[in-house]
Amino acid sequence: MEDRNIPFVDLGKFRSGNKKDRVEFIEELGRAFHEVGFVGVYNHGIPQDLIQTFYAEAEAFFALPKSVKEKYEVKGLAGQRGYTSFGKEHAKQSDVADLKEFFQIGQEVSGALKTHEDYPDNVPVRERPDFLPTAVRLYHEFELAGSDLLKSIAIYLKQEEDYFDGPIDQGNSILRAIHYPPITEEPKSAIRAEQHEDINLITLLVGASAEGLQVLDKNGNWVPVITEGEEIVVNVGDMLQRLTNGYLKSTTHRVVNPPQEKWNEPRLSIPFFLHPISEMDLTCLEECVTEERPLQYKPITAGEYLDERLREIGLKK
């Protein structure tokens, strides 16, 4: 697995291993997040048949006519639920839109927590009645895997194991199905997804349908992330980098266009952006502020930071 450019870890060692296994896993994951910011995870527990079912549903949705898909684009939601049409989103340092369209599914809550601003309704697709229910089931499986990864990271950061439990319970996580259509002519300046860092705590990504994901290594080189089998790729987001005063690394990554002979191949990708509740305090942990690593970030809540970043990438005006 060393030739695949990122470390790989076995979540089963944390979930069902002995004490030595758990300690090893925590150290392996923490070191990977500190040194690389990306890691491959196997034995993550997300059912492969559920992943495949949602891939099929997503492919069927994106194959619908443009006029049909646009019915599911909800104005005023900054793309946080439903469909976002081709060419709307760009990296924060770029004005050129990425070559993608996507559909987003969010947290479903009820009762006192239910506010339209933080938890707008998910968008059912009339033409694909199984699309949303399948997405919601996959969403909850991602939450379970993400929760155990964050328990490990909490221990690595010398916090209580349940440090993240409260903030991510009913958090503003997003499941996004991304479709990169076939490339039909020489792109003027855009690639499928320009270099960027993710906004959230961690991102969990099931294997994409075509190659293209690259990460920027510590030597400034772009290296491909190659997955095989059923592992998922997990990376640190800016919120976790901020909380740890830059100790855990939110690594720059991008999705490049394929060689011209493969332009006719679309790409489907399904990331899960694990967010906390808006009220989470992202003030840097005291343990992560040292003489060698002085305080880098001002205090901010997760909600304030998300709002700031959505404006930077063009989804919120």
C-alpha positions in Angstrom: 0.0 0.0 0.0 3.0 2.3 0.3 2.9 3.1 -3.4 -0.5 4.7 -3.1 1.0 8.0 -1.7 -1.1 8.2 1.5 -1.0 6.1 4.7 -3.6 3.4 5.2 -5.1 2.4 8.6 -7.5 -0.3 9.8 -10.5 1.2 11.8 -11.3 -2.3 13.0 -8.2 -2.0 15.3 -9.9 0.8 17.2 -13.4 -0.6 17.2 -12.8 -4.2 18.1 -9.1 -4.6 18.8 -7.3 -5.0 22.1 -5.8 -2.1 24.0 -2.5 -2.4 22.1 -4.4 -2.3 18.8 -6.3 0.8 19.8 -3.2 2.6 20.9 -1.5 1.7 17.6 -4.5 2.9 15.6 -4.7 6.2 17.4 -1.0 6.9 16.8 -1.2 5.9 13.2 -4.2 8.0 12.4 -2.9 11.0 14.4 0.5 10.9 12.7 -1.1 10.6 9.3 -3.3 13.6 9.9 -0.3 15.6 11.3 2.1 14.7 8.5 -0.1 14.2 5.4 -3.6 15.3 6.2 -5.0 12.4 4.1 -5.4 8.7 5.0 -7.0 5.6 3.5 -9.3 3.7 5.9 -10.4 0.1 5.6 -12.8 -1.9 7.8 -14.8 1.3 8.1 -18.1 -0.5 8.3 -20.0 1.4 5.6 -21.9 -1.3 3.7 -20.6 -1.7 0.2 -24.0 -2.6 -1.2 -25.4 0.7 0.1 -22.6 2.6 -1.5 -23.2 0.9 -4.8 -26.9 1.5 -4.6 -26.4 5.2 -4.0 -23.9 5.4 -6.8 -26.5 4.0 -9.1 -29.2 6.4 -7.9 -26.8 9.3 -8.3 -25.8 8.3 -11.8 -29.5 8.0 -12.7 -30.2 11.5 -11.3 -27.4 13.2 -13.2 -28.5 11.5 -16.4 -31.9 13.3 -16.2 -32.4 16.2 -18.6 -31.0 19.6 -17.5 -34.5 21.0 -17.3 -35.6 18.3 -14.8 -32.5 18.6 -12.6 -32.9 22.4 -12.4 -36.3 21.8 -10.7 -34.3 20.6 -7.7 -32.1 23.7 -7.4 -33.4 25.6 -4.4 -32.9 29.4 -4.5 -31.4 31.1 -1.5 -29.9 28.0 0.1 -26.3 28.5 -1.0 -26.4 25.0 -2.5 -26.7 23.4 1.0 -29.6 21.2 -0.1 -30.7 19.9 -3.4 -29.1 20.4 -6.8 -26.4 22.9 -7.8 -26.0 23.2 -11.6 -22.8 23.0 -13.6 -20.3 25.9 -13.2 -21.6 27.5 -10.0 -18.9 26.7 -7.5 -15.2 27.7 -7.6 -12.2 27.5 -5.3 -11.8 30.4 -2.9 -8.6 31.7 -4.7 -10.2 31.3 -8.2 -12.9 33.0 -10.1 -13.1 30.2 -12.6 -15.9 27.7 -12.0 -15.1 24.0 -11.5 -16.3 21.6 -14.1 -19.0 19.9 -12.0 -22.6 19.7 -10.9 -23.7 18.3 -7.6 -26.6 17.4 -5.2 -26.4 17.9 -1.4 -28.2 16.0 1.4 -28.1 17.3 4.9 -29.0 16.5 8.5 -32.6 15.6 9.3 -33.7 16.8 12.7 -36.9 17.6 14.5 -38.1 19.4 17.6 -36.3 22.3 19.2 -33.2 21.9 17.1 -35.2 22.3 13.9 -34.5 25.7 12.4 -34.8 26.4 8.7 -31.5 28.4 8.6 -29.3 25.6 10.0 -31.4 22.6 8.9 -33.4 23.3 5.7 -35.4 20.4 4.4 -33.8 17.8 2.2 -35.1 17.7 -1.4 -36.8 14.5 -2.7 -36.5 13.7 -6.4 -39.8 12.7 -7.8 -38.3 10.9 -10.8 -36.0 8.8 -8.5 -38.1 8.1 -5.4 -35.3 5.9 -3.9 -32.6 8.6 -4.3 -33.2 10.5 -1.1 -34.0 7.6 1.3 -30.8 5.8 0.1 -28.8 9.0 0.6 -30.1 9.4 4.1 -29.2 5.8 5.0 -25.7 6.4 3.6 -25.4 9.7 5.5 -26.0 7.9 8.8 -23.4 5.3 8.0 -20.8 8.0 7.3 -21.7 9.6 10.6 -20.9 6.4 12.5 -17.5 5.9 10.8 -16.7 9.6 11.2 -17.6 9.6 14.9 -15.1 6.7 15.6 -12.4 8.5 13.7 -13.0 11.7 15.7 -12.9 9.7 19.0 -9.5 8.5 18.0 -8.3 12.0 17.1 -9.7 13.4 20.4 -7.5 10.9 22.3 -4.5 11.7 20.1 -5.0 15.4 21.0 -5.1 14.5 24.7 -8.8 15.3 25.1 -11.5 13.1 26.4 -12.6 10.4 23.9 -16.1 12.0 23.7 -14.8 15.5 23.0 -16.4 15.7 19.6 -19.6 13.7 20.5 -21.7 16.7 21.5 -20.6 19.0 18.7 -21.2 16.4 15.9 -24.5 15.2 17.3 -27.1 16.7 14.9 -24.2 18.5 13.2 -24.4 20.3 9.9 -22.8 17.5 7.9 -23.3 17.3 4.1 -23.4 14.3 1.8 -22.6 15.5 -1.7 -22.9 13.5 -4.9 -20.7 15.2 -7.5 -20.9 14.6 -11.2 -18.1 15.7 -13.5 -19.6 15.4 -17.0 -17.6 14.2 -20.0 -15.3 17.0 -21.4 -16.4 17.9 -24.9 -13.9 20.7 -25.7 -10.6 22.0 -24.5 -11.4 23.7 -21.2 -10.4 27.4 -21.2 -8.8 27.4 -17.8 -10.7 25.2 -15.5 -10.1 21.7 -14.2 -12.7 19.4 -12.7 -12.1 20.8 -9.2 -9.4 23.5 -8.7 -7.0 23.1 -5.8 -8.7 23.7 -2.4 -9.0 22.7 1.2 -12.3 21.4 2.7 -14.2 23.6 5.2 -15.4 21.0 7.7 -13.8 18.8 10.5 -13.0 15.8 8.3 -14.2 14.5 4.9 -14.9 10.9 4.2 -14.8 9.9 0.5 -15.8 6.6 -1.0 -13.9 5.6 -4.1 -14.6 7.8 -7.1 -15.7 6.3 -10.4 -12.7 7.6 -12.3 -9.2 8.7 -11.5 -8.3 12.4 -10.9 -7.9 13.1 -7.2 -4.5 14.5 -6.3 -3.0 15.9 -3.1 -0.2 18.4 -2.6 2.6 16.7 -0.7 5.0 18.5 1.7 7.6 18.8 -1.1 5.1 20.8 -3.2 4.4 17.9 -5.6 1.0 16.8 -6.8 0.6 13.1 -6.2 -2.4 10.9 -7.2 -4.6 9.2 -4.6 -5.2 5.7 -5.8 -7.8 3.6 -4.0 -8.4 -0.1 -4.5 -11.2 -2.3 -3.1 -13.5 -0.9 -0.4 -11.4 1.6 1.6 -12.5 5.2 2.0 -10.2 8.2 1.9 -10.4 10.6 4.8 -8.9 14.1 5.1 -8.6 16.8 7.6 -10.7 19.9 7.0 -10.0 23.5 7.9 -12.2 23.5 11.0 -10.0 20.7 12.5 -6.8 22.4 11.4 -8.1 25.6 13.0 -9.0 23.8 16.3 -5.6 22.3 16.5 -3.7 25.5 15.6 -2.4 24.0 12.4 -1.1 20.8 14.1 -3.4 18.6 12.1 -3.0 19.5 8.4 -5.8 20.5 6.0 -4.1 19.4 2.9 -4.6 21.1 -0.5 -6.2 18.7 -3.1 -7.7 18.9 -6.5 -9.4 16.8 -9.2 -7.6 17.1 -12.5 -8.9 16.5 -16.0 -8.2 13.1 -17.5 -5.9 12.7 -20.5 -7.7 13.7 -23.7 -8.4 10.0 -24.7 -10.5 9.7 -21.6 -12.4 13.0 -21.9 -15.6 11.0 -22.7 -15.5 9.4 -19.2 -17.6 11.1 -16.6 -16.6 11.1 -13.0 -18.9 10.5 -10.0 -17.6 11.2 -6.5 -19.4 10.9 -3.1 -17.8 12.8 -0.3 -19.3 13.2 3.2 -18.3 16.6 4.8 -18.5 16.0 8.6 -19.5 19.3 10.2 -20.3 20.1 13.8 -23.2 22.1 15.0 -23.0 25.9 14.3 -22.4 26.7 18.0 -19.1 24.7 18.2 -16.3 26.9 19.5 -13.3 26.5 17.2 -10.9 28.4 19.5 -7.5 26.7 19.3 -6.9 24.0 21.9 -4.4 25.1 24.5 -2.5 21.8 24.1 -1.8 22.8 20.4 -0.4 26.3 21.2 3.3 26.2 21.9 6.4 28.4 21.5 7.2 26.5 18.3 3.6 26.8 17.2 2.3 30.2 18.4 -1.4 31.0 18.1 -2.4 31.3 14.5 -6.2 31.8 14.5 -8.7 34.1 16.2 -11.7 32.6 18.0 -14.7 31.8 15.8 -17.7 29.5 15.8 -18.2 26.7 13.3 -21.3 28.5 11.9 -19.5 31.8 11.5 -16.6 30.1 9.8 -18.9 28.1 7.4 -20.7 31.3 6.4 -17.4 33.0 5.7 -16.2 30.2 3.5 -19.4 29.7 1.6 -19.1 33.4 0.5 -15.5 32.8 -0.6 -16.3 29.9 -2.9 -19.3 31.7 -4.5 -22.2 29.7 -3.1 -23.4 32.4 -0.8 -23.8 36.1 -1.8 
